[in-house]
Amino acid sequence: MKRGAASRRKPAVLRRTPANRARARLDQDSTPETALHGKAPSRSLVKRLAAEVERLAAQLAQWRAKVSDLETKIEIDALTELLNRRGFERELKRALAYVKRYGTSAALLFIDLDGFKPVNDRHGHAAGDAALKAVAATLTRNVRASDVVARLGGDEFVVLLWNVRGPAAVAKAAALENLIEAEPVRCGAAILHVGASAGVALIDALDAPADLVARADAAMYARKSEKRTCSPSPAGERVGVTQ
């Protein structure tokens, strides 16, 4: 080795690897206090970060509230403000699961309006809408808060009754029929009346949702046919019921 070679040797150059480049960027971005002395961020910086976190948290809460509101509106009938078919199907599945687990009693009422089409035909859709809202209000006023009232569509309504057995469910369906028929519907100068036919299906733990609705629907049609062909009988005996 030649004399003075060590003194002439160039200093080692740091290789430009990705890790080294990243380390260099960190060094450049560091504040002088942090880079040179390892001090904690300044109090003003901490306050700014806390304010930003608080702002983002408030924004997230607002978005969650909006999503929850939209999810609720998806299951609400815009005209009557009752549950729609989607909301009813959710409640029915919960009811069936509850009946299966705890063995409680419940019944499903399927209600179809009588004479509703002539109201629309003769007085217009505004009168029909007024009749539907009046029926919805009558049903809601005359069931318990724990019961479920929904509009499936058109002039079809359902009521899910909790903790009720056959005779009581039949009597309740008959009472609702009479209340709907007795409720006047005011539309402008006209005072209208619509009737109702109610079918009852007692809920069994082994029921599938579609089968239960089909049984209540069939009972409603049986009741409607009975009203066409028979003279009125006592209220408790006039309602179609299946078990």
C-alpha positions as CSV (number, residue, x, y, z in Angstrom):
1,M,0.0,0.0,0.0
2,K,1.4,3.4,-1.1
3,R,2.1,6.1,1.5
4,G,-0.6,8.6,1.9
5,A,-3.3,6.3,0.3
6,A,-5.4,6.3,3.4
7,S,-5.4,10.1,3.6
8,R,-6.4,10.4,-0.1
9,R,-9.4,7.9,0.3
10,K,-12.8,9.5,-0.4
11,P,-15.4,9.5,2.3
12,A,-18.1,6.7,2.0
13,V,-21.2,7.8,0.1
14,L,-24.6,6.6,1.6
15,R,-26.3,4.4,-0.9
16,R,-29.7,5.8,-2.1
17,T,-31.8,2.9,-1.1
18,P,-35.6,3.4,-0.5
19,A,-35.1,3.1,3.2
20,N,-32.4,5.7,3.2
21,R,-34.5,8.1,1.0
22,A,-37.4,7.7,3.4
23,R,-35.2,8.4,6.4
24,A,-33.9,11.5,4.7
25,R,-37.4,12.8,4.1
26,L,-38.3,12.3,7.7
27,D,-35.2,14.2,8.7
28,Q,-36.2,17.1,6.4
29,D,-39.8,17.2,7.6
30,S,-38.9,17.1,11.3
31,T,-39.1,20.4,13.2
32,P,-35.7,21.7,14.4
33,E,-36.7,21.0,18.0
34,T,-37.7,17.5,17.3
35,A,-34.9,16.7,15.0
36,L,-32.1,18.2,17.1
37,H,-33.3,17.9,20.6
38,G,-36.1,15.2,20.5
39,K,-38.6,17.6,22.0
40,A,-42.4,16.8,22.0
41,P,-44.6,18.7,19.5
42,S,-45.5,22.2,20.5
43,R,-48.7,22.9,22.5
44,S,-50.2,24.8,19.6
45,L,-49.7,21.8,17.3
46,V,-51.4,19.5,19.8
47,K,-54.3,21.9,20.0
48,R,-54.7,22.0,16.2
49,L,-54.6,18.2,16.0
50,A,-57.2,17.9,18.8
51,A,-59.5,20.4,17.1
52,E,-59.2,18.5,13.8
53,V,-60.0,15.1,15.5
54,E,-63.0,16.7,17.1
55,R,-64.2,18.2,13.8
56,L,-63.8,14.8,12.0
57,A,-65.7,13.0,14.9
58,A,-68.6,15.5,14.6
59,Q,-68.7,15.1,10.8
60,L,-68.7,11.3,11.3
61,A,-71.6,11.5,13.8
62,Q,-73.6,13.7,11.3
63,W,-73.1,11.2,8.5
64,R,-74.1,8.3,10.7
65,A,-77.3,10.1,11.7
66,K,-78.1,10.7,8.0
67,V,-77.5,7.1,7.2
68,S,-79.7,6.0,10.1
69,D,-82.5,8.4,8.9
70,L,-82.3,7.1,5.3
71,E,-82.5,3.5,6.5
72,T,-85.6,4.4,8.6
73,K,-87.3,6.1,5.7
74,I,-86.7,3.1,3.4
75,E,-89.0,1.1,5.7
76,I,-91.7,3.8,6.0
77,D,-94.8,4.3,3.8
78,A,-94.6,7.9,2.6
79,L,-98.4,8.4,2.5
80,T,-99.6,6.8,5.8
81,E,-96.3,7.0,7.8
82,L,-96.8,3.3,8.7
83,L,-94.2,0.6,8.1
84,N,-94.2,-0.4,4.4
85,R,-93.8,-4.0,3.2
86,R,-90.0,-4.0,3.7
87,G,-90.4,-2.7,7.3
88,F,-93.2,-5.2,8.0
89,E,-91.2,-8.2,6.7
90,R,-88.3,-7.3,9.1
91,E,-90.7,-7.1,12.0
92,L,-92.4,-10.3,11.0
93,K,-89.1,-12.2,11.0
94,R,-88.3,-10.9,14.4
95,A,-91.8,-11.9,15.7
96,L,-91.4,-15.4,14.3
97,A,-88.0,-15.8,15.9
98,Y,-89.4,-14.5,19.2
99,V,-92.4,-16.9,19.1
100,K,-90.1,-19.8,18.3
101,R,-87.7,-19.1,21.1
102,Y,-90.2,-18.1,23.9
103,G,-93.4,-19.9,22.9
104,T,-95.5,-16.7,23.2
105,S,-98.8,-16.3,21.4
106,A,-99.3,-13.8,18.5
107,A,-101.6,-13.3,15.5
108,L,-101.4,-11.7,12.1
109,L,-104.4,-9.7,10.8
110,F,-104.6,-9.1,7.0
111,I,-107.0,-6.2,6.2
112,D,-108.3,-5.3,2.8
113,L,-110.6,-2.3,2.3
114,D,-114.1,-2.8,0.8
115,G,-115.4,-0.2,-1.7
116,F,-112.1,1.5,-2.1
117,K,-111.9,1.4,-5.9
118,P,-115.2,3.4,-6.3
119,V,-113.8,6.1,-4.0
120,N,-110.8,6.5,-6.4
121,D,-112.9,6.3,-9.5
122,R,-115.7,8.7,-8.5
123,H,-113.8,11.2,-6.3
124,G,-110.2,11.0,-7.5
125,H,-106.9,9.9,-6.0
126,A,-106.9,12.7,-3.4
127,A,-110.0,11.1,-1.9
128,G,-108.4,7.7,-2.0
129,D,-105.3,9.0,-0.3
130,A,-107.4,10.6,2.4
131,A,-109.2,7.3,3.0
132,L,-105.9,5.4,3.3
133,K,-104.6,7.9,5.8
134,A,-107.8,7.7,7.8
135,V,-107.7,3.9,7.9
136,A,-104.0,4.1,9.0
137,A,-104.9,6.5,11.8
138,T,-107.8,4.3,13.0
139,L,-105.6,1.2,13.1
140,T,-102.8,2.9,15.0
141,R,-105.2,4.5,17.5
142,N,-106.8,1.2,18.4
143,V,-103.9,-1.2,18.9
144,R,-101.3,-1.3,21.6
145,A,-97.9,0.3,21.3
146,S,-96.3,-3.1,21.2
147,D,-98.4,-4.2,18.2
148,V,-97.2,-3.6,14.6
149,V,-99.3,-1.8,11.9
150,A,-98.1,-1.7,8.3
151,R,-99.4,-0.9,4.8
152,L,-98.3,-3.6,2.3
153,G,-99.4,-1.5,-0.7
154,G,-102.6,-0.3,-2.3
155,D,-105.5,-0.8,0.2
156,E,-103.9,-3.7,2.0
157,F,-102.9,-3.4,5.7
158,V,-101.6,-5.8,8.2
159,V,-101.6,-5.8,12.0
160,L,-99.3,-8.0,14.1
161,L,-100.8,-8.6,17.5
162,W,-98.7,-9.7,20.4
163,N,-99.7,-12.0,23.4
164,V,-103.1,-12.8,21.9
165,R,-104.9,-16.1,21.3
166,G,-107.6,-17.1,18.8
167,P,-110.8,-15.7,20.3
168,A,-109.2,-12.4,21.3
169,A,-107.6,-12.0,17.9
170,V,-110.9,-12.7,16.1
171,A,-112.7,-10.1,18.3
172,K,-110.0,-7.5,17.7
173,A,-110.2,-8.0,13.9
174,A,-114.0,-7.6,14.1
175,A,-113.6,-4.5,16.2
176,L,-111.2,-3.0,13.7
177,E,-113.5,-3.8,10.8
178,N,-116.3,-1.9,12.6
179,L,-114.1,1.1,13.5
180,I,-112.9,1.5,9.9
181,E,-116.5,1.3,8.6
182,A,-117.7,3.8,11.1
183,E,-114.9,6.4,10.5
184,P,-116.0,9.1,8.0
185,V,-113.5,10.2,5.5
186,R,-113.8,13.9,4.6
187,C,-112.5,15.0,1.2
188,G,-113.6,18.6,0.3
189,A,-117.3,18.7,0.6
190,A,-117.7,15.0,0.4
191,I,-118.0,12.6,3.4
192,L,-117.0,9.1,2.4
193,H,-117.0,5.7,4.0
194,V,-115.0,2.6,3.3
195,G,-115.4,-0.9,4.7
196,A,-112.9,-3.5,5.6
197,S,-112.5,-7.3,5.6
198,A,-110.1,-8.8,8.1
199,G,-108.5,-12.3,8.1
200,V,-106.7,-13.7,11.0
201,A,-103.8,-16.2,11.1
202,L,-102.5,-17.4,14.5
203,I,-98.7,-17.5,14.5
204,D,-97.1,-20.9,14.9
205,A,-93.4,-21.3,15.8
206,L,-92.8,-23.4,12.7
207,D,-94.3,-20.8,10.3
208,A,-92.3,-19.4,7.4
209,P,-93.1,-15.7,6.8
210,A,-94.5,-16.2,3.3
211,D,-96.7,-19.1,4.5
212,L,-98.1,-17.0,7.4
213,V,-99.0,-14.1,5.2
214,A,-100.6,-16.4,2.7
215,R,-102.8,-17.9,5.4
216,A,-103.9,-14.5,6.7
217,D,-104.5,-13.4,3.1
218,A,-106.7,-16.5,2.4
219,A,-108.6,-15.9,5.6
220,M,-109.3,-12.3,4.5
221,Y,-110.6,-13.4,1.1
222,A,-112.9,-16.0,2.9
223,R,-114.2,-13.1,5.1
224,K,-114.8,-10.9,2.1
225,S,-116.7,-13.7,0.4
226,E,-118.7,-14.4,3.5
227,K,-119.7,-10.7,3.7
228,R,-121.0,-10.8,0.1
229,T,-123.2,-13.9,0.6
230,C,-124.2,-13.8,4.3
231,S,-126.2,-11.4,6.4
232,P,-124.1,-9.8,9.2
233,S,-123.7,-11.9,12.3
234,P,-122.3,-10.9,15.7
235,A,-119.0,-9.2,15.4
236,G,-116.9,-11.9,17.0
237,E,-118.2,-14.5,14.5
238,R,-117.8,-12.4,11.3
239,V,-114.1,-12.5,10.8
240,G,-112.3,-15.1,8.8
241,V,-109.7,-16.9,10.8
242,T,-107.1,-19.7,10.1
243,Q,-104.9,-21.6,12.5
